[in-house]
Amino acid sequence: MAETRAPAVAGSFYPAAPQELRDLLRQCFFTSPLGPRGPRKAAEHLFGGMVPHAGYIYSGPCAAHFYALLEKEINCAVILGVNHAGIGAKAALSAASQWETPLGSVAVDTALEQELSRRVDFLRADERAHRAEHSIEVQLPFLQSCLPEAIIVPISLGRLAESACERLGRAVAEIYETRTAAGRKTIVIASSDLSHYRSPEETERLDAIALERVLALDPSGLLRKVEEEDISMCGVIPTAVLLYAARALGAREARLLKHCHSGDAVPMPDVVGYASVAIEL
């Protein structure tokens, strides 16, 4: 097993200097007009949610709305990311025992990875899918700032059939139930941006279509609408897996915490949509 997965996008998506990164995270949480502007009451029944993964100056404040809800007792995060490049296994666990960021290292829960592999035969440990991918990595400094002792299960997902999304979602739900019964709190995160490089008006329209299905906890409808409306939601597969897991656990509510786009941070003619969504049991 590879010992450490080195950061791939430190210095581009977020600062490589530790203090600069801490300062930017603080801005995302406390001073950005797009952020939560301070602490929020922890969501006691939070199962997980959808969080954006762009550069922090664009999507960091939106992501902070979700991370501001995390209970300190959470000790593990299952992170469902996107395989943007399509390299390696279509459903890839990490072959590394820890991931490094400028804020230090985050341990991988290898035992939980092995349990998931036993339940889902198409999961493979494949570092090629993770090596240059940013969608999971950009979540880690947020986790480190909120839950410095938490460990992770990084899962990179490419194109999966709907049946595979449902199967993986059910396995994640089973693992979640097992850990909860043992008194170990877990969070499940789907890393996704929404519509890419459309006008602000078209982005609003397309994002609303996708978010309607996310908030309805409707993974099948989300997959169908994204295809029918040609919505360039890069993390539709991770989000569908998250929603299938939530439905298997009887989730009662999905809440939109924040929706915005890159043009809200830096004016531009074509924008990328972002949303933070919390799912509660």
ABEGO torsion letter per residue (X at the ends): XBABBBBAABGAABBABAAAAAAAAAAAAAABAABAGEBBBBBAABAEEBBBABBAAAAAAAAAAAAAABBAABABBBBBBBBAAGBEBABBBBABABBBBAAEBBBBBAAAAAAAAAABAABBBBAAAAAABAAAAAAAAAAAAABAABBBBBBBBBBBBAAAAAAAAAAAAAAAAAAAAAGBBBBBBBBBBBBBGBBAAAAAAAAAAAAAAAAAGBAAAAAAAAAAAGBBBAAAAAAAAAAAAAAAAGBABBBBABBBBAAAABBBABBBBBBBBBBBX
